[in-house]
């Protein structure tokens, strides 16, 4: 094999291919990047049986061939090469990477032991790249990080009525968002659902966020349910999480008469300040009255804090406790100048129900997006 390729194009392609690979793997072969050189250019692929990445780039191929090389080492080398064309060649089981005055010799890995990259041929739709990236960033933060319950470490994607819904929960909060979905030539996309690992989906959002559109494909093959995201000659596939996602959408209230509107940025900064005295996992006390919002933190006998902010309250006074980081996650995801806190009631009259956070474009005008974030310090599902 022998080819030459633009340094920046090659470096970006290798970086993309290794980005989703785990830092440590029980099978060393899965840490490799497969490079296939043909007359039409290069295809770079990686796969660890759960996630795959594949990209095509232009290159001048003098000798076609296929080689497997340590992915992270090649990515580190490619990112530090001088500003000159990269010449890549193989000699038996050795790989020579030359760029300007820099030369590297690497050992190749056995290609015959590498697994086949998944091929996707299921139903497909299109989503706007920027909207998809924003929705993933807003929703994925609510997914659980505890692998003990894998089903809630994912983000559920569901297609209905030319809309793609995203929902995630860790049982303490729930985040949902909807964006446009173009069915393309598919006549019956109803009922398409996929539970995608949140970490993978976040990388997909970051990678494809600047693309005009992203093609999304669902498929099931050999008892393996997969989803694929494709844009700009790049494809990421992910094995779906198996299991029943909890029916958390029913927890959202249809409407609430008791709510408060607050400046988002001012509230985030105030929460960060007041929570400095809190011990880990402790909650802040929020008191909403006609006079505004008062936050109180009692960390220990050595440190307490409080702060008051302007808040426009409609309905009854209310007092509740919230974990500061969970609240900041929701406030950051809102992405509007003001935020609306809608207060719900529980069966226990002495205990407030979940609090709904939504965007507010002004003090009097609700936001136009579909993002919702439901938060309660106690478990939403028992």
N, C-alpha and C positions, 0 to 999 in steps of 0.2 A: 504494500500500500504506500502511496505517496500523494500528498496534496499540499497546496498552499492556500492560505485563507487570511482574510483581514483579521488583525489582532483583536480589535474591539468586538467584532461580530462573533469570533470564536470564543472569546472570554465570556461574553453574555450568554452564549448558548450552553457552555459547560456549566456556568453558574446556575442557569435555569434547571438543567438536567439533575444536578445534585441537591438542589434546594430542599426537596421533599424527602430525601433519604434520611433515615435515622442516624443519629450520631454514632451509635453502636449497633452492630448487627451480629447475630450468632453465626451467620453464614458470610464469610469474607467475600465470596463471589458477588453478593448483592451490593457491595460498596462500589462496584465498578460502574463505569459509563461505557455503553456500547456505541462505537463509532462506525458507521457504515458509509463508505465512500463509493459513489456511483458516478456515472457520466453526468447526472443531473445535479450533483452536489453532495452535501453531507446530511446524514440523519444521526442525531445524538439521542440516546435513550437511556433511561434508568428505570429499575423496577425492583421492589422488595416484597412482592406478592400481595401487598395491600394498596400501594400507590405506585403509579408509573408516570413518567414525564417523557415527552418526545418532542423534538423540534427539528426543523429542516432549515439549512442555511446554504447560501451559495459558496462555492469553492472551485478552484482550478484543480481537477483531479487528473493526475498523470497516471496513476496505477490504482484501479479500484480495489477494494478489499474491506474486510471487517476486522475490528480489533476491540478488545476489552481492556480498559485501563482504570487504575484507581481513581475514582471520581473526585474526591476532595483534594487529593494531591494535584491532579491535573488542573482543578479549578484555582487552587492557590498559585500554581505556576502561571497559568494563563492570565491571571489578574495582575501579575507583576512583570510581565514581559515588556521589553522596550517597544517604542512606537515604530514598528516595522512589520512586514508580512510574516506570518507564521508558516514555517515549512514543517510538515509532519510526515515522517517516514517510518517504515518498519523493516527490521532485519531479523528473521527468525523470531525469537521470543522477546526481542528488544524493540523499544520505541524511541525514536530520536525526535525531539522537539527543538527546532532552531528558530531563533528570532533575532535579527541583527547580530550582535556579538555574543548573545546568550545561547547556550546549548544545554539540553537536559536529556539524559538517557534513563528510560523507565522500563521496568519489566512488564510485559503484557500478561493478562490473566486468561485462563482457558475459556474461549468463546463457547465451546461445545457444552460447557456446564451451565451456561447462563440460561435462565428461563425465558420462554417466549413472551414478548410484550403483548398485553391484552389488546384485542381488536374490538371496536365498538360498532354495533350495527342496529341500535335500537331506535325508538322514537326520539325525534329531535325538535327542539324549539330554539328560539333566539331571545336573548335578553340584552338590554343596553348595558355596555361594559361599566360605565361610570355609576349607574344606578345599582347594578349588582354589587359592585365593590362597596358602595356606601351601605347597602342593606346588610351585607355580610358583617361589616365592621360594627354596625349598630346591634345586630342580633347575637352574634357569636359570643360576645362578652358574657352573656347570661348562661352559656352552656357549662355544665359541670366539668370540673377538672379531676374528679375522683373516679378512677378506673374501676372501682368496686361495682358501680352501676353503669356499664358501658352505654346503655340506651340513652342516657341523658348527657353523654359527652358529645353528642352530635347535634347538628342543626337539621331539622326536618324541612325538606323542600316539598311543596305540594302545588300542583297545577290545577287551577279551576277558572273557567270563564276568562280565558286570555289573561290570566294573572298568575304570577308565581309568588306563593306565600312562603316566608321563612319564619320559623319559630324555634326558640331554644329555651331551656329551663334547667336550673340546678335545684329546683324545689323551693328555693328561697325567693326567686324572682323568675319572671317570664318576659321574654322580649319577642315581639312580632313585627313584621314589616311585609308589605306587598309591593311588587313592581310589575311592569308590563311584561307579558310573555307573548311572543309571536309564534303561532303554531306552525308556520310554514305550510307545508303540504300535508301535514298530519291532520286527519279529519276527526280523530277521537282521542284528544289528549287528556280527557277528564279522568281523574283518579290516579294520575301519575304521582307517585310519592317516592322520596328517597331520604334516608337518614344518613347524612354525610358527616364524618368526623370533623369537629369544629376546627381543629388545627389545620387540617388539609384545606378546608374551605376558606380559611383566612388567608392562606398562602395563595390560593387561586384568585381571591379577590385582589390581593396586592399585585399579583403578576399580570392579571388581565384588566385591571381597573382603567387603563388608558385606551383600551380597545373600543372601537365603535360598537361592536356587538360581540357577544359570546354565544357560541353554539353549545347547547346542553343536550346530551344524549343519555337515555336510560336503556339498560339492557340486562338480560339475565341469560347466562350461559354456563352449562355444566354446574348448576347449583351455586353459581357465583353471580351475585347481583352487583352490577357496576354502574357508575355514572362517569361521564366524560365531559370535560370542558375544553373547547377548542377556539382559538383566536390567533391570528397573525402567525400562522405556521407553527403554532405550539399546541400541544394537547396534554392534558393531565387527566388520568383516570384514577378512580378511587373505589375500593371495595366498600360496599355499604354496610352499616351496622345493622345487625339483625335484632329483631325484637319489636315490641309494641310501644310506641311513643305515648307518654301519658296525655290524656285529653285536656290539656291545659287551656286551650282556647275558650272553653266554657267558663273559665274563671273571670273573664273580662266582663265588666258591667256594661249594659246597653247605654245607660246614661246615669249621671250623678248630679244631684242638686247642691252638694257641698264640695266646694273646691277653692283653691287659692292660686293666684298668679304671681310669679316672682321673677326677677331678673336672673337669668341663668348664670352668667359669668360671676355676678356678685355672690350668688349662693354657693357656687363651687369653691370660690376662694374662702368664704366664711366657714364652710364645712371643714376645709383643710386646716384652717387656723384653729378652730375650736377643738378638733379631734386630736390635736397634738398632745393633749394631756391624757388621752384615753389609753388604757391598757389594751392589749391585743384582744380582738373579738368583742370588745365592749361597744355599746350602742350610744348614739346621741339622742337626747330628749328634745323633741320639737313641739313647741306650743304655738298654735295658730289662733289669733284673736282678731277682732276688728281693728286693733292697733298695729298689727303686723305679726312677724314671726320672731320668736325668741328661741335660740339654741342653747342648750346647756350640756356640759360634759363634766362628769365627776370622775376623775382618774384615780385619785387616791387622796389620803389626808394631806398630801403635800402639794397637790395641783388640782385646780378646778378652772373652768373657763366658761364664758357665756358671750353671746353676741346677738344683737337684734338687727333685723332687716325689714325694709318695707315689703309688705305683701298685701295684695288685694283679695280679701276673703269674702266669699259668698256662702251663706249658710251658717251653721253652728260652729262655735269654737271647738277645737279638737287638740288633744295631746297624744303623741305617739313617739315610739322609739325606733330608730332605723340605724342599721349598720352604715357607717360613713362611706366605706369603699363601694358598697353596693349602690348607694345613692349616687356617688360621683360617677360610677359607670353609666348609670341611666341618664344623668344630667349631661354628660359628655356626648352621649349618643344622640341626644335630642337635636343638637345643631340649630338652635333658634335663639333669638335674643331673649325671649321670655319662655318660661316653662309653666305648665299647668299641673298642679297636684289635685287629683280628684279623689275624694275620700269615700270609701265604701263602708258598709256596716256588716258586722258579723252576727251570727245567731246569739252570741253572748253580748249583751248590751254594754257591758263594761270593757269590752275589748274591741278596738277598731279593726275593720277588715283590711284587705290589701289596699295599698295606695297606687293609683294609676298615674303614671307620668306620661304626658304628651307634649308636643311642641305648641308654642303659642307665638305667632308672628308679631303680636303687640299685646298690650294689656287687655284689649277688648276683642282681639281677633284670633281664633284658633288657627293653628298651623295647617298647611295644606297636605302634608305627607301622612302616610298611614302608620308611622312608627308608634308603637305602644310598649310601655315598660311597666310591668306590674310588680310591686315590691312589698314584701312583708317580712319582718324579722323572724317570725315563726314559720314552720314548714307550711307550704301551700297544700301539699298532699301528704297524707299520713297513711 
